[in-house]
Amino acid sequence: MTQATTHRQFEPGTTGWLVDDLEDPEIQWLWSEGRFELVDGVLAKMAPQGFGGINPLSRIRRLVERHLDATNQRGYFHNEVDLLLRPSRVARPDMIFLTPEQSKQQEQLERERDRGANRYHPVYVAPTLLVESINVGHEYHDRVTKREWYAEFGVPHYWLLTAHERSLVCLVLDGGSYVEESSGREGATIHSRAFGGIDLPLADLWSSR
């Protein structure tokens, strides 16, 4: 008699979760259908992306891409991909940027881990830039918890977009922790050392055009 395979109960708030649990096809399907993270072993449901933050996030991407084209740099943006920080900690940032070298490193790690097309494969490398769009009521998770996570993981640049405040904060990794290199609101122009130095006119983020 064949014994039926048992699955973990996919219930937000339950504990003891590890990235290996996401290899289960049924769990992987449920995970991919929603917005979830592993927060130190706890299955956590993320807040839905606020509509007001979608366009400003896309405009940050365009600003950076225009700068990259003008300075002959290359790389790739990815939205809402899983980032493996440790076995019990999987984040889903709103947007990350990988250089061509980082993308090759990711591909190599997938091959080493035998991650075929049908298997679960998060991002294993620390991206050059990570952007989180902060939702009302979830400020602490992005501004405090994830700030510690991404610094520990070695992400050089962490930007926090708060569309309902019309603000952007640029953090840079310094000695294992983040320091604020620039911030502004409304129509200010701020500067980040990312990508060899980039000016960010914030008025472009809130434009209705």
N, C-alpha and C positions, 0 to 999 in steps of 0.2 A: 504494500500500500504506500503510495507516494504522499509524503507529508506536504501540506500546503505551505508556501512561503509566507512568512509573517512580515509585516511592514510596521515601521514606527508610525504612531499617530501623528499626522502632520497638523500640529496644533500650536499656533503662536503662543509664546509664553512658556512652553515646555523647555526643559533643560537637558544638558548632556549631549547636545548636538555637536558633530564634527563634520568637517568637509567630506570625509569618506562616506557619510550618510547620504550625500547628494549623488553618489554613484548609483543608488537604487533607482531604476527607471521610473517607478511610480512616484517616488519622492522628487526626482528630478523634474518630472512633468508638473507636479503641483508647485514646486519652487519657481519654475519658469513662467507659470501662468500668473503669478502675482509679483509683488514687490516685497522681497524679504531680505534680511541680513542675518548672519550669525553673530551675536553680540556676546562674546566670551561664553559660548556654549548654549546660549538662549536663542531659540528661534523667534525672531522679532519681525513684525510686519511694519514696513516703512510707511510713512505718510505719502499720500498721492502727490504727484508733482503738481504744484499750484500753476494754474494757467498763466498767471501774471509773470512767472519766471521763465516760461518757455522761450519767448522771443528774446529777452535779454541774454539768455544763455547762448542762443544761436548767434546773436550779434557779437558776443565775446569771441566765439569761434571765428566769425568772419574777420574781425579786427586782427586776430592772431594770424590767420591765413594770409591776409594781405601783407602783413609784416614779413612773414616767411617768404612770400613770393618776392618782395622788394629786396630782401637780404640774401636771397638764394639759399634758403634753408628748407629742409624737408621734414616731413613727419605726418602723423596720422592722429586724428581725433576719434574717440570712441565714446558713445553715450551709454550709460547704464549697463556697464559690464561688471561682472563679479571680480573683485580684487581679493586674492587670498593673502591675508596678513599673517595668519597663523592657523593651525588646524581647527581651532574653535572660534575663529574670527574671520568672517567673510563680509566685506563691505560691498555696497553697490553704489559707487560714486555717480554723480550726475554726468560728469564728463572727465575724461583723462586724455592726455597727449603722450604718445610714444614716438620717439625718434626712430629712424630706420634701423639703427643699431639695436635699440630696445625691442623692436618688432622681431628682428632676427633672433635675439636672445629668447624671446617668448616662444618662437617656433622651435628652437632647439630644445627648450625645456619640455615642450609638449611631446617632442619625439622621444626624449629620454624617459618620459613618464608614460609612453605608449598611449598618448591621447589621440585616438582616431576621431574622425568626423562625428561619430555618433556618441562619443563619450563626453562627460562633463569636463570642461577645461576652463577654469578661471584664469585671470591674468596673474602671473607669478612674479613679474618684475615691477620694480618701483617706477612709475611713470615720471616723466620730467615735470608735468603739470597736472594738478588735480583740481577740479572746480566743483564746489557744492552750492546748490541753490537752496537757500534756507527758507523753510516754511514756517508760518506762524505757529507757535506752540512747540516747535522742535528745535529751537535755537541752541539749546544746551548740547544736544547730540552732535551737531556740526561744529559749534564753536569751542567746545571743551573736549568731549570724548573723542571725536574723530581727529581733532587737532593733535591729541596725544598719540592716537593710533598711527596717523600718517607720518608724524615725526619719527616715531619708533621704526617704521618701515623704511624710512629714508627717502621720502618723496621731497625733492628739492623745493618745489613751489606749490603752495596751497592757496587758492583764491576762494573767498567766500562772497557769493553774490546774494544780496538781500533785496529782491525786487520791490517788495512792499515798502521798503525804506529808501529805495533808489540809491543803494550804496554798494560799494565793492571794497573789500579788504584784501590786500596782497600780503601773504606771509612767505618768508623765505627761511629755509632750514639753516640754523647756525649753531654748531656745537651740539647737535642732538636734539634741539628744540626749536620751535618757530619763534621768529621775531617779526613784528610788523614792519614792512619796508615802506608801505604807502597805503593810504585809504582815502576815500572821498565819497561825496554824494552829489546828486543832481547833475550839474553841468561841469563839475571839476574834471581836470585832466590829471591823472596820476601816472606814475612810472614804476615799472617792475624791471628787475635785472634779468628776468626770464628771456630766453631767446636772444641773448646778447644785448638786451635792453629794449624795452618796448613802452611807448606812450599809449595810454588808454583814455581816450576822451569819453567820459561817462555819458555825456549827452547822447551819444550815438546808441547807447544801450536802451534808452527809454523812448527813442524816437518812434513815432507812429507810422513813419514812411516804410 
